[in-house]
Amino acid sequence: MFKPNTSLHVIFAGKAPAIIATGGFSGLFPDSSDLAYQFVQFASSPDTGLYCNVWLTKDGVGICLPNIRMENCTIIQDVFPKGKKTYNVNGVSTTGWFSVDVGSTDLEKVFLKQSVLSRPGYFDGNFPILPVDAVFTQYKAPAVWLNIPLDSFYNQFNLSMRSYMLSTLRLYVPNYISSPEVNFLTSISGRVSRRTKLVFRFLDERSIEPSTNQTYGSMLKNLTFVKTFASGILVPKTYIWPVTPDNYLESYTSIVTDAHKAGLEIYAADFANDNSLSYNYSYDPLAEVLSFVDNGAFTVDGVLSDFPITPSEAIGCFTNLNNSKTDHAKPLVITHNGASGDYPDCTDEAYKKAVVDGADVIDCPVQVTKDGIPICMSSVDLNDVTTVATSQFATPAVTIPDLKDVPGVFTFNLTWDDLTNNLQPMLSNPQSKFNLFRNPRNKNAGKFMRLSDFLAFAKDKDLSGIMITVENAAFMAEKLGFGVVDLVIKALDDSGYSKQTAQKVMIQSTNSSVLVKFKQETKYDLVYKIDENVRDAAPSSIADIKKFASAVSVGTESVFPTTKLFLTNQSNNLVQSLQTAGLPVYVYLLMNEFVSQPYDFFSDATSQINAYVQGAKVDGVITDFPGTAHRYKLNSCSSMGKNTPTFMQPPQPGGLLSTIDKSVQPPAAAPMPLLTESDVAEPPLPAVSTTTAQSPSHAGLRVRADVSMLVALLMLCASLLI
C-alpha cells in the first residue's frame, strides 16, 4: 500500500500538505453522502481527510449537509412540501427548507441529491442524510474536519451549536474544527483535545464577521489576533492567487507568508475541477493545485477539494519534477494543431508553445491556397479558424458537399497574400456550447504558417518528429488541379527532411489512397487515422492497413466506449489487435476541458491521460494541451509497479456505471461496428486534372492554370443549386 506520509515527507522536507475531501468525493456524488465518503478511499491518497458541514436538526442532532437551504441538496421539498420558511440568516432574509424545522427521525425520509446542477444527477435520491457521528464511525478516515458555518443562527431556536459540539467532543476527536465566527471558536478554545486544530474560516473579504463586526478583509491585517483563538486559517483560494475580472491570475499575495509568520497554518478552499479555472491553468486542475503546493515560493498547509484525486496526484506524484527534462519515450505527445488549447490553431505561437510545453511531435494539417501554396490550417473552411467572416472575403460563401455540408469560404478561395494581409487567426473553442472558452487574450494571436515555414521552424527544435496530415487530396486533384501529395513531398525535399534522420516524419490521413501514394514515393512513417468509432478490426482489415501504414490513430471512444459520459464495460480490443500486429496506436483527441471527458476521469485531464496510457497501453496521445501530457510523462509514480497508488491506477470500465441504481441507469450503448477491409480499401488517388499546366513557380508540379476561374464556376454552380 502506498504511504503518502512516508514519501511525501521527503519531498516536502517536513509535513506534506493535508488533503481534505469536501463532503467526500462531492464532485461526482451528492455532497456528504455515504458513497461520496466511501469513494474517497478508492480514488484519493490514503491520508485524505473527510469534511462535514455541520447543521442542527429541530431536536439538536448534528447532520452533514453542504447548504443551509436543504432544497438545494436534498429532496425535502418533495417529502415536506409545506415546509418552506423564511428566517434571518446572519442579517439576510432567507427563504427555503431548514434543518431546524425537522426532527432527526423525520429526516430519515429525506434523501440527498447533487447540489451542483451541472454535475451528474444519476446518484440522486439514493442516500440518506448522515449524522455527524457517522463520519467518525462508518469510515476509516485518517482525519475528520468539522466546519460550523453558523453558530449564532441557532440562538433564535433555543439550540446551541456550542453545547452540541462539546458533547460531540466527549465522544470523538476531530482533527479540525473550523468556523467563520470568532465567538464560537473562542467559546470552545481550551475545551478541545490537543489533537484538534481550531481553524478560523475567512469568508468573502467584504462580508462582516458577526462577532467583531469587522470585514474578513480587514481581519487579514490582524492575524496575531486570530492566533489567540485558532491555530490555523482557512481561506478561499483567491485570497492567495487573486484573479482579474477576465479570469487571469494576478500576482500571488503575501497571505501564506503572513500566516506562517504569525504561527498559523493556512488551508486553501474551493478547489473543484469542474469550476471555471483561471485561463492561466489551461483547464488543467492539477496545474492549479501545484501552484499552491509546488510553486517555489510557498506551500499551503492543506487544500480542500470536491475532487480529492487531483490534490492526491499533485502532492503524491507531481511535485519537484524537472519539467525541462527531455524524454521522447512512450507515450508520444503529439499535438493537435500545435498547442491549440492556448493559441489559435496552427499559428507560430501555437507551435512555439507546443515546443516549450514539451511536445514530442508537432503537427501540420495541410490545406492549399488559391495560388497553390500548402499551408498549415486545421480546417479547409476559413470560417472555422480565421476572421474571414468579418472581412471583405466573407461573401460569397459556397457549399461544396465533398468538403462540408454548410456554406464556407475555403482556403483555395484566397491567395496566401489575401490570408496574411487581410485575415487574423481565430482561437478555436470546441466547448463553447458549455460557455467554456479558451484563452481569450490570445484569441487572435500568432501568424499563419506555410508548410515551408512549419518545416523550417521544427527542424532545429528538440522534437522526436513532425506529423503532416493530408485530407481531401482526391477532391483537390480532381476538382482544383492541386496534387497535394506532390506539394508535401516537394516541401519536405526542399527543407531537407528527406535527407535527415534526427526527426521522424509522420504522414497521417483517413484516406488509405493518400498513404498508398506516399508509400510509393517516400520512406516516411505513415499513420492511418480511423475516423469512426469501432470496437475492433477484422484481421483482413489489419492486414490491409499494414500494406500502407506503420501506425494507426484511433478515437477515444474506440478505446473506452461511453454511454451518457460513463465508461461502459463493452469489450473493445482495437488497441490490442493493432499492437499485436505491430502497429503502434495513437489516441485522439484529448482536451483538458472537463466537459469533454467521461465522469470516470473525474474532470481531471491527468486522470484521463493515465487511463489511456496505463489502462489501454496506447503508444501516444494526440492533444490540444501538450503541456499537460508532457508533465504526465515525468510523474514520479509511473515506475512504482505494484506499489502504484490507487489514485494513479486507471479506472475499471463500467465500474462507476455499476454504482448507479439500475432503475435510473442510462441506456446501454449499442455495440460499435467492426472495422472491415471494405472500410479501409479505397481506389487510387485520381490523377491531377488534365486541364492543369506547368507553373514556373512550382517546378515539376502540376498546378491549375486558372484556379480562380474554376473556383468562381464552383461558386456559381453552388448558388444555382441553392
SVG drawing of the C-alpha trace seen along z (x, -y; Angstrom):
<svg xmlns="http://www.w3.org/2000/svg" viewBox="-48 -46 68 58">
<polyline fill="none" stroke="black" stroke-width="0.4" points="0.0,0.0 1.3,-3.5 2.1,-5.5 2.0,-9.2 3.1,-10.3 6.3,-8.3 7.4,-9.5 5.9,-13.0 7.8,-14.0 10.9,-13.6 9.5,-15.6 8.4,-18.5 11.2,-18.2 8.6,-18.1 4.8,-17.6 3.1,-17.2 0.1,-19.4 -3.2,-17.9 -5.8,-16.8 -9.4,-17.3 -12.4,-15.9 -15.2,-18.5 -18.3,-16.5 -16.4,-13.4 -15.9,-13.0 -18.6,-15.6 -17.5,-16.5 -19.2,-13.3 -21.6,-12.1 -24.1,-14.0 -22.2,-16.0 -21.9,-14.3 -23.5,-11.1 -22.4,-7.6 -21.0,-6.9 -19.2,-10.3 -17.4,-9.5 -16.7,-5.9 -15.3,-6.7 -12.5,-8.8 -10.6,-5.8 -10.7,-4.3 -9.7,-7.4 -7.6,-9.5 -4.5,-9.4 -4.9,-7.2 -4.4,-10.1 -7.2,-12.2 -9.5,-13.7 -13.3,-13.9 -15.1,-17.2 -18.5,-17.6 -20.5,-20.9 -22.4,-20.7 -26.1,-21.7 -28.5,-21.1 -32.0,-19.5 -35.0,-20.5 -34.1,-18.1 -30.4,-19.1 -28.8,-16.3 -25.9,-17.3 -26.1,-16.4 -23.7,-16.8 -25.0,-19.0 -23.4,-21.4 -26.0,-24.1 -28.3,-25.7 -31.1,-25.6 -31.9,-21.9 -33.9,-22.1 -30.5,-22.8 -29.0,-19.4 -31.9,-17.1 -35.4,-16.1 -37.0,-17.7 -39.5,-19.8 -41.0,-16.6 -41.3,-15.0 -42.4,-18.1 -44.0,-20.4 -45.4,-22.8 -42.1,-23.1 -40.8,-26.3 -39.9,-29.0 -38.2,-32.4 -35.5,-33.2 -32.9,-35.8 -29.5,-34.2 -26.7,-36.5 -28.8,-39.5 -30.1,-38.2 -33.7,-37.2 -33.5,-33.7 -36.4,-31.5 -36.2,-27.7 -36.3,-24.5 -34.2,-24.4 -32.9,-21.5 -34.1,-23.3 -37.7,-22.7 -37.4,-18.9 -36.6,-16.3 -33.9,-13.8 -36.4,-10.9 -38.4,-12.7 -35.2,-13.3 -34.8,-9.6 -37.3,-10.0 -35.3,-12.7 -32.6,-11.8 -29.6,-13.6 -29.2,-15.0 -26.4,-16.6 -26.1,-20.2 -24.4,-21.4 -26.8,-21.2 -24.0,-20.8 -22.9,-17.5 -24.5,-14.1 -27.8,-13.5 -27.8,-9.7 -26.9,-9.2 -29.7,-11.4 -32.4,-10.2 -30.5,-7.0 -28.6,-8.2 -29.9,-9.3 -28.7,-12.4 -25.8,-11.3 -25.5,-12.3 -22.1,-13.7 -21.4,-10.6 -21.4,-8.5 -18.3,-10.3 -16.4,-9.1 -17.8,-5.6 -18.6,-4.4 -15.4,-5.4 -11.8,-4.7 -10.9,-8.3 -7.4,-9.3 -8.7,-12.8 -12.1,-14.4 -12.8,-18.1 -16.0,-19.6 -17.0,-23.0 -19.5,-25.1 -20.8,-27.6 -23.3,-29.2 -23.4,-29.4 -25.4,-32.5 -28.2,-31.5 -29.4,-28.8 -30.0,-31.1 -33.4,-32.0 -34.4,-28.3 -33.2,-27.7 -30.5,-25.5 -26.8,-25.7 -24.1,-24.6 -21.5,-25.1 -23.3,-22.6 -23.7,-20.2 -20.0,-20.4 -18.9,-20.0 -21.0,-16.8 -19.6,-15.5 -16.0,-16.2 -16.6,-13.9 -17.2,-11.0 -14.9,-11.8 -11.7,-13.8 -12.0,-15.7 -8.7,-16.7 -10.0,-20.1 -12.9,-22.3 -13.4,-25.4 -15.9,-28.3 -16.2,-31.8 -17.3,-33.1 -14.8,-34.3 -17.1,-33.9 -17.8,-30.2 -14.1,-29.3 -13.3,-31.4 -16.0,-29.6 -14.6,-26.1 -11.0,-27.1 -9.4,-25.2 -12.2,-22.6 -10.7,-20.6 -8.1,-17.9 -4.5,-18.9 -5.0,-16.8 -7.8,-19.1 -6.9,-22.2 -9.2,-25.2 -9.3,-27.0 -10.8,-30.4 -12.6,-30.4 -12.4,-33.6 -15.4,-34.3 -15.6,-36.9 -13.4,-39.9 -16.3,-42.3 -18.6,-40.1 -19.0,-41.0 -17.8,-38.7 -20.7,-38.8 -18.7,-38.7 -16.4,-41.6 -18.4,-43.5 -15.3,-43.7 -15.0,-42.6 -13.0,-39.5 -10.7,-41.5 -9.8,-43.8 -9.2,-40.9 -6.5,-39.7 -4.4,-42.6 -4.5,-41.3 -3.5,-37.7 -1.9,-37.9 -5.4,-38.4 -6.6,-35.3 -3.7,-33.4 -5.2,-34.0 -8.1,-31.6 -7.0,-29.5 -4.1,-27.5 -4.9,-28.0 -6.9,-29.8 -9.0,-28.6 -9.3,-31.0 -10.8,-30.9 -8.1,-30.2 -8.5,-33.6 -7.1,-35.1 -3.8,-33.6 -3.9,-33.8 -6.3,-36.6 -7.8,-36.7 -8.6,-39.6 -12.2,-40.3 -11.4,-38.5 -10.2,-35.4 -6.4,-35.6 -4.1,-35.2 -2.7,-38.2 0.5,-38.0 0.1,-35.9 -0.4,-37.7 1.7,-37.5 -1.1,-35.8 0.7,-32.4 3.9,-34.0 2.0,-36.3 0.1,-33.4 3.2,-31.4 5.0,-34.3 2.0,-34.7 2.4,-31.0 -0.8,-30.0 -1.3,-27.1 -3.1,-28.1 -5.5,-26.0 -6.9,-26.8 -10.6,-26.1 -12.9,-26.0 -11.0,-23.6 -13.3,-22.0 -12.2,-20.5 -15.5,-21.4 -15.4,-25.1 -14.0,-27.8 -10.3,-27.8 -8.1,-30.8 -7.1,-30.7 -3.5,-30.5 -4.1,-26.9 -5.3,-25.8 -8.3,-24.0 -5.9,-21.7 -6.9,-21.4 -3.7,-19.6 -1.7,-22.7 -3.9,-24.8 -3.2,-22.6 0.5,-22.6 0.5,-26.4 -0.5,-26.2 1.8,-23.4 4.8,-23.4 5.4,-26.9 8.9,-27.5 7.8,-30.4 5.3,-28.9 3.3,-25.9 -0.1,-25.9 -0.7,-23.5 -3.6,-21.9 -6.2,-22.1 -10.0,-21.4 -11.3,-19.9 -14.5,-18.4 -12.3,-16.1 -9.6,-14.9 -8.0,-12.7 -6.4,-15.8 -4.5,-17.1 -3.6,-13.4 -1.9,-13.3 -0.3,-16.7 1.2,-16.0 1.9,-12.3 3.3,-12.2 3.9,-15.7 5.9,-17.8 9.5,-18.7 9.5,-17.5 12.2,-18.5 9.8,-20.0 12.7,-20.7 13.6,-17.1 13.5,-15.8 12.0,-12.4 10.7,-11.3 9.9,-7.8 6.4,-6.4 3.8,-7.7 4.5,-10.1 2.9,-13.5 1.5,-14.6 0.0,-18.0 -3.4,-18.7 -2.8,-21.9 0.0,-22.9 -0.8,-23.9 -4.3,-24.8 -5.7,-24.9 -3.8,-28.1 -3.3,-29.8 -5.1,-29.8 -4.7,-26.5 -1.5,-26.1 -0.1,-29.5 3.6,-30.2 2.6,-30.9 0.8,-27.6 3.9,-25.8 6.2,-27.8 4.1,-27.0 4.0,-23.3 7.7,-23.1 8.1,-25.0 5.5,-22.6 7.5,-19.6 5.6,-18.1 7.4,-15.2 5.7,-15.7 4.1,-18.8 1.6,-18.5 0.6,-20.4 -2.8,-19.7 -2.2,-20.8 -4.5,-22.9 -3.8,-24.7 -4.3,-28.4 -5.7,-29.7 -2.1,-30.2 -1.1,-26.7 0.8,-27.2 0.5,-24.4 -0.3,-25.9 -0.9,-24.6 -4.6,-25.1 -6.8,-23.0 -9.9,-23.4 -10.3,-23.8 -13.1,-26.3 -11.6,-29.6 -14.8,-30.5 -13.7,-27.9 -10.3,-29.3 -9.9,-32.8 -11.6,-36.2 -12.8,-35.8 -16.4,-36.3 -15.8,-39.9 -13.6,-40.5 -14.1,-41.5 -14.0,-37.8 -16.9,-36.8 -19.2,-36.6 -20.0,-34.8 -19.8,-31.7 -20.4,-28.4 -21.5,-24.9 -19.2,-22.2 -20.7,-18.9 -17.5,-17.0 -16.0,-19.1 -18.7,-20.5 -22.5,-20.5 -22.8,-24.2 -21.5,-27.2 -17.9,-28.2 -15.0,-30.3 -12.3,-27.8 -8.5,-28.1 -8.4,-27.7 -10.7,-30.8 -7.9,-33.1 -4.2,-33.5 -1.5,-33.4 -1.2,-37.2 -5.0,-37.5 -4.7,-35.5 -1.7,-37.2 -2.7,-40.8 -6.4,-40.7 -7.2,-38.0 -6.2,-37.0 -6.2,-33.6 -9.1,-32.8 -8.8,-30.7 -10.9,-27.5 -13.5,-27.0 -14.8,-23.4 -16.7,-23.6 -18.3,-27.0 -21.8,-25.4 -21.0,-24.9 -19.8,-28.5 -16.2,-27.3 -13.8,-29.4 -10.1,-29.2 -7.5,-31.9 -9.4,-34.9 -6.5,-37.2 -4.9,-35.1 -8.0,-34.8 -6.3,-36.3 -2.6,-35.8 0.0,-34.5 0.7,-34.3 -0.4,-31.9 2.2,-29.3 3.0,-27.9 4.1,-24.3 7.6,-25.5 7.6,-27.8 6.5,-25.0 9.2,-22.7 11.9,-25.4 10.6,-26.1 10.5,-22.4 13.9,-21.4 16.1,-22.8 13.8,-22.0 14.1,-19.3 11.4,-17.1 11.2,-13.4 9.3,-14.2 6.6,-16.0 3.3,-14.9 1.7,-16.2 -2.0,-15.4 -3.4,-15.3 -7.1,-15.2 -9.3,-15.9 -6.4,-15.0 -8.8,-13.4 -11.0,-16.5 -8.0,-18.8 -6.6,-16.7 -9.8,-16.2 -11.6,-19.4 -8.9,-22.0 -5.8,-20.5 -3.7,-20.5 -1.5,-17.5 -1.4,-17.9 0.8,-14.8 3.3,-16.1 3.3,-19.5 4.0,-18.0 6.8,-15.7 8.4,-18.7 8.2,-20.8 9.9,-18.0 12.6,-17.6 13.2,-21.4 13.6,-21.6 16.0,-18.7 13.7,-16.3 14.1,-13.6 17.9,-13.5 17.9,-13.6 17.1,-11.0 17.1,-13.2 13.4,-13.8 10.8,-11.3 8.4,-12.4 4.9,-11.1 2.2,-11.4 -1.4,-11.0 -4.6,-10.6 -8.0,-9.0 -7.6,-8.1 -5.7,-4.9 -5.2,-6.1 -3.2,-9.1 -0.9,-6.8 -0.5,-4.4 0.8,-7.2 3.2,-8.4 4.4,-4.8 5.1,-4.5 7.2,-7.7 8.8,-8.1 10.1,-6.3 8.2,-8.3 6.2,-6.8 2.6,-6.6 -0.3,-6.8 -3.8,-5.6 -6.4,-7.6 -9.6,-5.6 -12.3,-8.3 -15.2,-6.2 -15.7,-4.5 -15.1,-0.8 -14.8,2.0 -12.1,4.0 -10.5,4.5 -11.0,7.7 -7.8,9.5 -8.2,8.8 -8.5,5.0 -5.4,5.0 -3.5,6.9 -4.7,4.3 -3.6,1.4 -0.2,2.9 0.3,2.7 0.4,-1.1 0.7,-2.3 3.2,-1.8 0.9,-3.2 -2.8,-3.9 -4.7,-6.8 -8.0,-5.9 -10.7,-7.9 -11.1,-8.0 -14.4,-6.1 -12.9,-3.3 -10.7,-2.7 -13.2,-3.4 -16.8,-3.3 -19.2,-5.5 -22.9,-6.0 -24.1,-9.3 -20.5,-10.2 -19.9,-7.0 -17.4,-4.4 -19.1,-1.1 -17.9,2.4 -18.0,3.1 -15.1,5.1 -13.0,3.1 -10.0,4.9 -8.9,2.5 -5.7,1.3 -4.5,4.8 -5.3,6.1 -3.4,3.4 -0.4,3.6 -0.3,7.3 0.0,6.8 3.0,4.5 1.1,1.2 1.6,-1.5 -1.6,-3.2 -2.2,-6.9 -5.4,-8.1 -7.2,-11.3 -8.5,-13.8 -7.7,-14.7 -8.8,-18.0 -8.4,-19.5 -12.0,-20.9 -13.8,-18.7 -17.0,-18.6 -15.1,-16.6 -14.3,-13.8 -16.3,-10.9 -17.2,-11.1 -14.8,-8.2 -11.9,-10.6 -13.1,-12.9 -12.9,-16.1 -9.1,-15.7 -7.1,-15.7 -4.2,-13.8 -6.5,-11.1 -7.8,-10.8 -4.3,-10.5 -3.4,-7.9 -6.3,-5.8 -5.2,-5.6 -1.6,-5.1 -1.7,-2.8 -5.1,-1.2 -5.3,-0.9 -1.5,-1.0 -1.6,-3.3 1.7,-4.4 0.8,-8.1 -1.8,-10.8 -2.9,-13.5 -3.9,-16.5 -4.7,-20.2 -2.8,-20.7 0.7,-19.1 1.9,-20.6 -0.4,-18.5 0.6,-15.3 4.3,-16.1 4.1,-16.7 2.3,-13.4 5.3,-11.6 7.5,-13.0 5.4,-11.9 7.3,-10.1 4.6,-7.4 4.9,-6.0 7.6,-3.4 6.1,-2.2 4.7,1.0 2.6,2.9 3.0,0.0 1.3,-2.5 -1.1,-4.5 -4.8,-3.9 -5.3,-7.4 -2.9,-6.7 -4.4,-3.5 -6.7,-3.5 -10.5,-3.2 -12.3,0.0 -14.5,-0.5 -18.1,-0.2 -17.2,-0.4 -18.7,-3.8 -21.7,-2.9 -22.4,0.1 -22.8,-2.1 -25.9,-3.8 -29.3,-2.3 -30.4,-0.1 -33.7,-1.9 -32.0,-5.1 -29.0,-3.8 -28.5,-5.4 -29.4,-3.1 -26.8,-0.6 -24.8,-1.8 -25.2,0.2 -22.1,2.2 -19.8,0.4 -19.1,1.9 -16.1,3.9 -13.5,2.3 -13.6,4.3 -11.4,4.4 -14.1,2.6 -13.8,-0.3 -10.1,-0.6 -9.8,0.1 -10.1,-2.8 -9.4,-3.4 -6.1,-5.1 -6.0,-8.9 -7.2,-10.4 -4.6,-12.0 -4.3,-15.7 -6.9,-17.3 -5.8,-17.2 -6.5,-20.9 -3.5,-21.8 -0.4,-23.4 3.2,-23.6 3.8,-26.5 7.3,-28.0 6.9,-28.8 6.4,-25.1 8.9,-23.2 7.8,-19.7 4.3,-20.2 1.0,-20.2 -0.9,-23.2 -4.2,-24.7 -3.5,-27.4 -6.6,-29.4 -7.8,-28.2 -9.8,-31.4 -11.9,-30.7 -12.7,-27.2 -13.5,-28.4 -15.8,-31.1 -17.5,-28.4 -18.0,-26.2 -19.5,-29.2 -21.9,-29.8 -23.0,-26.2 -23.5,-26.1 -25.5,-29.3 -27.8,-27.9 -28.3,-24.7 -29.3,-26.8"/>
</svg>
